[in-house]
Amino acid sequence: MKAVHELEEAVMPKSISRTRLLGALTALLTCATLSQGTALAFDHSFLGRFSTVSLIASTVPANGDENPYGIVTVPTSVGSLTRGALLVSNFNNSENLQGTGTTIVQVTPAGTRSAFAQIDPATLPGPCPGGVGLTTALAVLPRGYVVVGSLPTANGMAATAQAGCLIVLDSKGHVVETISGAPINGPWDMTAVADGENTTLFITNVLNGTVASGETPIDEGTVVRMTLHTGSKRPPAVTSTQVIANGFPERTDPAALVVGPTGVALGDEGSLYVADTQGNRIAAIPDALFRHAPLGGGGITVAKGGYLNNPLGLTLAPNGDVLAANAGDGNIVEITPFGAEFQPFETGAGAGGLFGLTPSGGRPGVYFVNDTENTLDLLH
C-alpha cells in the first residue's frame, strides 16, 4: 500500500477530481499485479500484427550529419512542411561527433528526403549555452512552428556538454527564437499536446549535475512541463514552466554521451510515461497536465526489466499501449498501461540502433530511426 499512499500524495491537489484519483489508484493496483516484466502473448498486441521492416530513406543530409535521433509526424501542410511527412533531427556531425548535429530533414512516406533546416550556432537569435547539438526532443506546434532540443558539445565528449536550449523554427525552417535557462538543462526528449493555440511540452533533462558526476549515476534527472502560446504574428511565447518530476538517474557514457530519462508519451488517462534508461524501466507521472508540484523518486514504476533493455525512445500506440525502443538490443517493446509486456519485435537495428519512433498515420505501422544505418524505417 505504500505505492498507493505515494500516488495519493502526488495527485491530491484540489484541482484533481475524485473520479480521476480513483481511476489512477485502480490503475496502480492493477499495475502492481502485472508489472515487473510480466509477458503477454504477442498476437494480441499492436505490434503483433506486423512482420516486415522496410527502408524509407536515408536521413543523411548534404552536410553529412549522422545519428538520427528525434522523429515527429507533420500534422498540416504549411510553409515547407508537408502533411504526413516525418521530420528527423540529427545529433552527430559528418565526423560522427555527438552533440554537434545541426540539421533536421523531412522525409515523405514515399521516401523523398529534403532539408528542412540547417541551424548555424553563430546566428541564433537568443542564448543556447554551448551551441547546437540536436537531440530527440522534437515537436511541431500550431501554425507550423517546430521546436527541437539542443544538448551541445564542443568535441563530441561528455566533459564538454553544456545546458543547451530549445530552438524554435518557423514553418520554413528559419530559427525565430531560443528558450534557455533553468529548468532547461540538457533537453533530451520531448512530446507535445496542442489545444488550440496553446501547446504543452513535456521535456526530459539529463544534465543536472551529470557532467560533474561523470559515469557515476546521480538522481537529478527531471521532467519539465512547459506551455507555449502561438499567436498569428509572433513566435510562440512561454506562458508557464513547471518541473513535474525529478529524481531520475542519469550519468555520462563514453559511447552514448549521456544516459538518463529519455522518451515521453502522454497516456489517455493523463499519465505521462517516461523511459528511465538508466533504471531500465518505464515510469509514470500521474496527472501530468495539471499537477502543481514535482513527483520525486523518478515517478512511479510501471514496468521494469523483462523485455526492456535500456529503453530510449517512447511513443503511444493507437490502442493506448506504450512502445519503447531498446538501446540494448534494438528491439521495440510494447507495454500496457498496467505494466504487462508483450514479446518484443526485433527490428534488426542491433544494440544502439534505435532512438525515436512514432506510429504511422497513413497505414498501420511504426516509423523509427535506425542510428546504425542512418535511415528512417517502417515496421509494418
NUGUNU-320176 format. One record per residue (C-alpha): chain; y, z, x; residue in one letter. Coordinates in steps of 0.2 Angstrom, whole numbers, always signed. Layout:
> A; Y; Z; X; A
...
This chain:
> A; +0; +0; +0; M
> A; +12; +1; +15; K
> A; +15; -18; +14; A
> A; +19; -16; -5; V
> A; +32; -2; -1; H
> A; +39; -13; +13; E
> A; +41; -28; +1; L
> A; +49; -17; -12; E
> A; +62; -11; +0; E
> A; +65; -29; +6; A
> A; +69; -35; -12; V
> A; +76; -20; -21; M
> A; +94; -26; -21; P
> A; +101; -26; -39; K
> A; +103; -45; -39; S
> A; +84; -46; -39; I
> A; +76; -47; -57; S
> A; +61; -36; -61; R
> A; +51; -51; -65; T
> A; +54; -58; -48; R
> A; +50; -42; -40; L
> A; +34; -40; -49; L
> A; +29; -58; -45; G
> A; +32; -55; -27; A
> A; +22; -39; -27; L
> A; +7; -48; -36; T
> A; +8; -62; -23; A
> A; +7; -50; -9; L
> A; -8; -41; -16; L
> A; -17; -57; -18; T
> A; -12; -62; -1; C
> A; -20; -46; +6; A
> A; -37; -51; -1; T
> A; -36; -69; +5; L
> A; -26; -70; +22; S
> A; -31; -66; +40; Q
> A; -40; -83; +42; G
> A; -49; -85; +26; T
> A; -56; -103; +25; A
> A; -57; -113; +9; L
> A; -67; -130; +5; A
> A; -57; -145; +12; F
> A; -60; -156; -4; D
> A; -48; -145; -15; H
> A; -33; -146; -3; S
> A; -18; -158; -2; F
> A; -24; -163; +15; L
> A; -42; -166; +9; G
> A; -38; -182; +1; R
> A; -33; -190; +17; F
> A; -43; -198; +31; S
> A; -33; -210; +41; T
> A; -19; -209; +54; V
> A; -8; -224; +56; S
> A; +6; -228; +68; L
> A; +23; -231; +60; I
> A; +34; -234; +75; A
> A; +39; -228; +92; S
> A; +53; -215; +92; T
> A; +59; -220; +109; V
> A; +77; -227; +108; P
> A; +86; -239; +120; A
> A; +91; -225; +132; N
> A; +73; -219; +134; G
> A; +74; -202; +126; D
> A; +57; -194; +123; E
> A; +48; -180; +114; N
> A; +52; -182; +96; P
> A; +54; -165; +88; Y
> A; +63; -165; +71; G
> A; +60; -176; +56; I
> A; +68; -177; +39; V
> A; +67; -190; +25; T
> A; +84; -198; +20; V
> A; +86; -195; +1; P
> A; +100; -208; -3; T
> A; +107; -224; +5; S
> A; +124; -221; +11; V
> A; +133; -227; +27; G
> A; +120; -231; +40; S
> A; +107; -221; +31; L
> A; +93; -229; +21; T
> A; +84; -220; +6; R
> A; +66; -216; +10; G
> A; +68; -219; +29; A
> A; +64; -205; +42; L
> A; +77; -198; +54; L
> A; +69; -191; +70; V
> A; +78; -181; +84; S
> A; +73; -182; +102; N
> A; +73; -166; +113; F
> A; +70; -174; +130; N
> A; +79; -187; +140; N
> A; +72; -203; +149; S
> A; +67; -192; +164; E
> A; +57; -180; +152; N
> A; +68; -165; +154; L
> A; +68; -153; +140; Q
> A; +84; -149; +131; G
> A; +93; -164; +136; T
> A; +89; -177; +122; G
> A; +104; -184; +113; T
> A; +98; -196; +101; T
> A; +92; -197; +83; I
> A; +83; -213; +77; V
> A; +80; -219; +60; Q
> A; +63; -227; +55; V
> A; +59; -235; +39; T
> A; +41; -233; +31; P
> A; +38; -251; +36; A
> A; +41; -246; +54; G
> A; +58; -253; +58; T
> A; +67; -242; +70; R
> A; +86; -241; +73; S
> A; +98; -230; +82; A
> A; +107; -218; +70; F
> A; +116; -208; +83; A
> A; +118; -205; +102; Q
> A; +128; -189; +105; I
> A; +139; -188; +120; D
> A; +141; -170; +126; P
> A; +158; -174; +133; A
> A; +166; -179; +117; T
> A; +160; -166; +105; L
> A; +174; -161; +93; P
> A; +170; -142; +95; G
> A; +161; -130; +106; P
> A; +142; -131; +109; C
> A; +138; -119; +123; P
> A; +128; -129; +136; G
> A; +130; -146; +129; G
> A; +117; -156; +119; V
> A; +98; -155; +118; G
> A; +92; -160; +100; L
> A; +79; -148; +93; T
> A; +68; -149; +77; T
> A; +82; -142; +67; A
> A; +87; -157; +57; L
> A; +93; -159; +39; A
> A; +103; -171; +28; V
> A; +117; -164; +17; L
> A; +126; -172; +1; P
> A; +137; -187; +5; R
> A; +126; -192; +19; G
> A; +131; -179; +32; Y
> A; +117; -174; +45; V
> A; +115; -158; +53; V
> A; +105; -156; +69; V
> A; +102; -141; +81; G
> A; +106; -141; +99; S
> A; +97; -130; +112; L
> A; +103; -137; +128; P
> A; +98; -135; +146; T
> A; +106; -141; +162; A
> A; +90; -147; +171; N
> A; +75; -145; +158; G
> A; +72; -127; +164; M
> A; +72; -112; +153; A
> A; +83; -102; +165; A
> A; +97; -114; +161; T
> A; +96; -114; +142; A
> A; +111; -109; +133; Q
> A; +115; -105; +115; A
> A; +119; -122; +109; G
> A; +126; -125; +91; C
> A; +123; -135; +75; L
> A; +130; -153; +76; I
> A; +137; -161; +60; V
> A; +137; -180; +59; L
> A; +143; -192; +45; D
> A; +133; -205; +37; S
> A; +137; -217; +51; K
> A; +131; -206; +65; G
> A; +148; -200; +71; H
> A; +149; -182; +76; V
> A; +163; -174; +65; V
> A; +161; -155; +69; E
> A; +150; -142; +78; T
> A; +145; -125; +71; I
> A; +143; -112; +85; S
> A; +144; -93; +89; G
> A; +134; -79; +83; A
> A; +122; -78; +74; P
> A; +118; -96; +80; I
> A; +109; -94; +97; N
> A; +96; -107; +101; G
> A; +94; -116; +84; P
> A; +75; -121; +85; W
> A; +71; -127; +67; D
> A; +79; -128; +50; M
> A; +76; -133; +32; T
> A; +89; -136; +19; A
> A; +91; -134; +0; V
> A; +105; -143; -9; A
> A; +113; -138; -25; D
> A; +127; -150; -30; G
> A; +140; -150; -16; E
> A; +133; -134; -8; N
> A; +118; -133; +4; T
> A; +109; -118; +10; T
> A; +102; -120; +28; L
> A; +88; -108; +35; F
> A; +89; -109; +54; I
> A; +77; -101; +66; T
> A; +85; -95; +83; N
> A; +75; -92; +98; V
> A; +87; -87; +112; L
> A; +92; -69; +108; N
> A; +88; -61; +125; G
> A; +74; -74; +128; T
> A; +81; -81; +145; V
> A; +84; -63; +152; A
> A; +66; -58; +147; S
> A; +58; -73; +153; G
> A; +39; -76; +149; E
> A; +38; -58; +143; T
> A; +39; -58; +124; P
> A; +54; -50; +116; I
> A; +55; -47; +97; D
> A; +73; -53; +94; E
> A; +70; -70; +86; G
> A; +80; -72; +70; T
> A; +81; -82; +54; V
> A; +99; -86; +48; V
> A; +104; -92; +31; R
> A; +120; -102; +31; M
> A; +129; -110; +16; T
> A; +139; -126; +18; L
> A; +151; -134; +5; H
> A; +153; -153; +6; T
> A; +169; -160; -1; G
> A; +174; -178; -3; S
> A; +187; -179; +11; K
> A; +182; -166; +24; R
> A; +167; -162; +34; P
> A; +155; -148; +27; P
> A; +163; -131; +28; A
> A; +153; -115; +31; V
> A; +156; -103; +17; T
> A; +143; -89; +21; S
> A; +132; -84; +35; T
> A; +118; -70; +34; Q
> A; +104; -65; +46; V
> A; +89; -63; +33; I
> A; +75; -59; +45; A
> A; +73; -53; +63; N
> A; +60; -46; +75; G
> A; +51; -62; +78; F
> A; +43; -63; +95; P
> A; +50; -76; +107; E
> A; +48; -80; +126; R
> A; +51; -94; +138; T
> A; +37; -105; +143; D
> A; +35; -117; +158; P
> A; +28; -131; +148; A
> A; +36; -128; +131; A
> A; +53; -122; +137; L
> A; +53; -108; +124; V
> A; +41; -101; +111; V
> A; +47; -92; +96; G
> A; +50; -94; +77; P
> A; +50; -112; +73; T
> A; +46; -121; +57; G
> A; +53; -115; +40; V
> A; +49; -120; +22; A
> A; +56; -113; +6; L
> A; +42; -110; -7; G
> A; +44; -112; -26; D
> A; +43; -94; -29; E
> A; +58; -91; -17; G
> A; +50; -85; -2; S
> A; +54; -93; +15; L
> A; +39; -97; +25; Y
> A; +41; -96; +44; V
> A; +30; -102; +58; A
> A; +28; -87; +70; D
> A; +22; -97; +85; T
> A; +20; -83; +97; Q
> A; +12; -72; +84; G
> A; +0; -86; +79; N
> A; +4; -83; +61; R
> A; +14; -88; +45; I
> A; +26; -76; +39; A
> A; +36; -74; +23; A
> A; +53; -68; +19; I
> A; +54; -64; +0; P
> A; +70; -69; -10; D
> A; +77; -79; +4; A
> A; +91; -87; -6; L
> A; +98; -71; -12; F
> A; +94; -56; +0; R
> A; +108; -47; +7; H
> A; +100; -38; +22; A
> A; +88; -44; +36; P
> A; +70; -41; +34; L
> A; +63; -33; +50; G
> A; +47; -35; +59; G
> A; +46; -53; +59; G
> A; +44; -54; +40; G
> A; +28; -51; +30; I
> A; +12; -59; +37; T
> A; +4; -72; +25; V
> A; -9; -79; +37; A
> A; -14; -75; +55; K
> A; -27; -83; +66; G
> A; -41; -93; +58; G
> A; -37; -111; +60; Y
> A; -19; -108; +65; L
> A; -17; -111; +84; N
> A; +1; -108; +88; N
> A; +10; -116; +73; P
> A; +26; -125; +76; L
> A; +32; -137; +63; G
> A; +31; -132; +44; L
> A; +33; -140; +28; T
> A; +29; -138; +10; L
> A; +16; -149; +2; A
> A; +18; -156; -16; P
> A; +5; -143; -23; N
> A; +15; -129; -16; G
> A; +4; -125; -1; D
> A; +11; -124; +17; V
> A; +7; -137; +30; L
> A; +8; -131; +48; A
> A; +7; -141; +64; A
> A; -3; -133; +78; N
> A; +4; -133; +95; A
> A; -13; -128; +102; G
> A; -24; -142; +96; D
> A; -14; -155; +87; G
> A; -21; -150; +70; N
> A; -12; -149; +54; I
> A; -17; -133; +44; V
> A; -15; -131; +25; E
> A; -12; -113; +19; I
> A; -10; -107; +1; T
> A; +5; -95; -4; P
> A; -8; -82; -4; F
> A; -14; -84; +14; G
> A; -30; -94; +12; A
> A; -33; -108; +25; E
> A; -41; -124; +22; F
> A; -51; -133; +35; Q
> A; -38; -142; +47; P
> A; -35; -161; +49; F
> A; -37; -167; +67; E
> A; -23; -179; +70; T
> A; -29; -184; +87; G
> A; -12; -179; +95; A
> A; -20; -166; +105; G
> A; -13; -149; +112; A
> A; +6; -150; +112; G
> A; +7; -166; +102; G
> A; +13; -160; +86; L
> A; +30; -153; +80; F
> A; +40; -159; +65; G
> A; +31; -165; +49; L
> A; +36; -169; +31; T
> A; +27; -176; +15; P
> A; +28; -195; +12; S
> A; +39; -199; -3; G
> A; +33; -216; -6; G
> A; +14; -214; -6; R
> A; +4; -199; -4; P
> A; +3; -193; +14; G
> A; +11; -184; +28; V
> A; +23; -191; +41; Y
> A; +23; -182; +58; F
> A; +30; -185; +75; V
> A; +17; -187; +90; N
> A; +25; -180; +105; D
> A; +11; -186; +116; T
> A; +13; -204; +112; E
> A; +32; -203; +107; N
> A; +28; -210; +90; T
> A; +30; -207; +71; L
> A; +13; -207; +62; D
> A; +7; -206; +44; L
> A; -8; -196; +38; L
> A; -14; -205; +23; H
